[in-house]
Amino acid sequence: MYFDVEQIPTSHNYKLLVGLVAPRPIALITSMDENGHLNAAPFSAYNYLCTDPPIVAIGVTNRPGQPAVPKDTARNIRRTGEFVVNIVTEDIAEKMNICATDFPPEMSEVELAGFTTTPSLKVKPPRLAQAHAAMECVEHTTLEIGRSRIILGRVVSFYVEDQFVDAEGPYIKADELHSIGRMNGLGNYVRTRDAFMSIPRISYAEWQTKKR
Ligand SMILES: Cc1cc2nc3c(=O)[nH]c(=O)nc-3n(C[C@H](O)[C@H](O)[C@H](O)COP(=O)(O)O)c2cc1C
């Protein structure tokens, strides 16, 4: 079955993309407006793009309707240039989901979700104390494309709870961190607990030996 993007409604692009680009990591982003008002919201149009420099990308769709109104996260990052990516693990999944609720501005999703905060090292927005790892970022570029914004953030500091760091690498003990991923549809996720498989890389020399 083919779907010609010029012939299908935009909502179908969403359904097809989230089913095919899955599982996706989730960035639970804390950001602040010019007055220091804290905001937290999850985004799964998210990944790292390069490591030198360390750049992450987040896709934020504007709110529905005209004129285009950006989501608070995108607006805050454009105005203040800083944000924190809190890593979403199994134990904070329900709290993360509460942060996606469209509460009125006077209500704090951070408090309602049961999160508390801890100061960041290099940026003004705090990280979430219940997140086991977080990346402090400064805005590199925001691209406005159609109804969406693509935010490129440069990571300026990594925070990881000691128990999840193998200092030798340093490697992240990802099989102990229990991050979750987002799948198709609105409420579907995957666990990573007991789900790892290992496929060692093969050098050309090994490849040649194996073939004989
Ligand atoms: C797991 C999850 C992932 C999400 N990913 C995105 C995303 O990638 N882009 C987006 O625009 N909205 C995404 N959303 C919806 C936003 O989190 C939601 O619109 C939120 O209210 C935005 O909050 P804000 O206005 O405070 O930034 C996601 C929601 C959930 C629960």
The ligand as an SDF file (V2000), in Angstrom:
LIG
                    3D

 31 33  0  0  0  0  0  0  0  0999 V2000
    4.8960   11.2310   25.1290 C   0  0  0  0  0  0  0  0  0  0  0  0
    4.4710   12.4870   24.4480 C   0  0  0  0  0  0  0  0  0  0  0  0
    5.2180   12.9810   23.3800 C   0  0  0  0  0  0  0  0  0  0  0  0
    4.8450   14.1600   22.7370 C   0  0  0  0  0  0  0  0  0  0  0  0
    5.5990   14.6070   21.6700 N   0  0  0  0  0  0  0  0  0  0  0  0
    5.2920   15.7660   21.0680 C   0  0  0  0  0  0  0  0  0  0  0  0
    6.1050   16.2460   19.9980 C   0  0  0  0  0  0  0  0  0  0  0  0
    7.1040   15.6400   19.6130 O   0  0  0  0  0  0  0  0  0  0  0  0
    5.7720   17.4380   19.4370 N   0  0  0  0  0  0  0  0  0  0  0  0
    4.6990   18.1710   19.8700 C   0  0  0  0  0  0  0  0  0  0  0  0
    4.4440   19.2620   19.3340 O   0  0  0  0  0  0  0  0  0  0  0  0
    3.9140   17.7390   20.8810 N   0  0  0  0  0  0  0  0  0  0  0  0
    4.1940   16.5630   21.4950 C   0  0  0  0  0  0  0  0  0  0  0  0
    3.4260   16.1080   22.5400 N   0  0  0  0  0  0  0  0  0  0  0  0
    2.3360   16.9660   23.0410 C   0  0  0  0  0  0  0  0  0  0  0  0
    2.8440   18.0640   23.9930 C   0  0  0  0  0  0  0  0  0  0  0  0
    3.5300   17.4850   25.0920 O   0  0  0  0  0  0  0  0  0  0  0  0
    1.6490   18.8690   24.5110 C   0  0  0  0  0  0  0  0  0  0  0  0
    1.0670   19.5800   23.4260 O   0  0  0  0  0  0  0  0  0  0  0  0
    2.0000   19.8200   25.6330 C   0  0  0  0  0  0  0  0  0  0  0  0
    0.7940   20.3160   26.2100 O   0  0  0  0  0  0  0  0  0  0  0  0
    2.8090   21.0150   25.1710 C   0  0  0  0  0  0  0  0  0  0  0  0
    3.0460   21.7910   26.3190 O   0  0  0  0  0  0  0  0  0  0  0  0
    3.6130   23.2580   26.3190 P   0  0  0  0  0  0  0  0  0  0  0  0
    2.6070   24.1660   25.6380 O   0  0  0  0  0  0  0  0  0  0  0  0
    3.7440   23.5570   27.7880 O   0  0  0  0  0  0  0  0  0  0  0  0
    4.9320   23.2880   25.6090 O   0  0  0  0  0  0  0  0  0  0  0  0
    3.7180   14.9000   23.1680 C   0  0  0  0  0  0  0  0  0  0  0  0
    2.9420   14.4010   24.2470 C   0  0  0  0  0  0  0  0  0  0  0  0
    3.3160   13.1940   24.8590 C   0  0  0  0  0  0  0  0  0  0  0  0
    2.4940   12.6680   26.0020 C   0  0  0  0  0  0  0  0  0  0  0  0
  1  2  1  0
  2  3  1  0
  2 30  2  0
  3  4  2  0
  4  5  1  0
  4 28  1  0
  5  6  2  0
  6  7  1  0
  6 13  1  0
  7  8  2  0
  7  9  1  0
  9 10  1  0
 10 11  2  0
 10 12  1  0
 12 13  2  0
 13 14  1  0
 14 15  1  0
 14 28  1  0
 15 16  1  0
 16 17  1  0
 16 18  1  0
 18 19  1  0
 18 20  1  0
 20 21  1  0
 20 22  1  0
 22 23  1  0
 23 24  1  0
 24 25  2  0
 24 26  1  0
 24 27  1  0
 28 29  2  0
 29 30  1  0
 30 31  1  0
M  END
$$$$
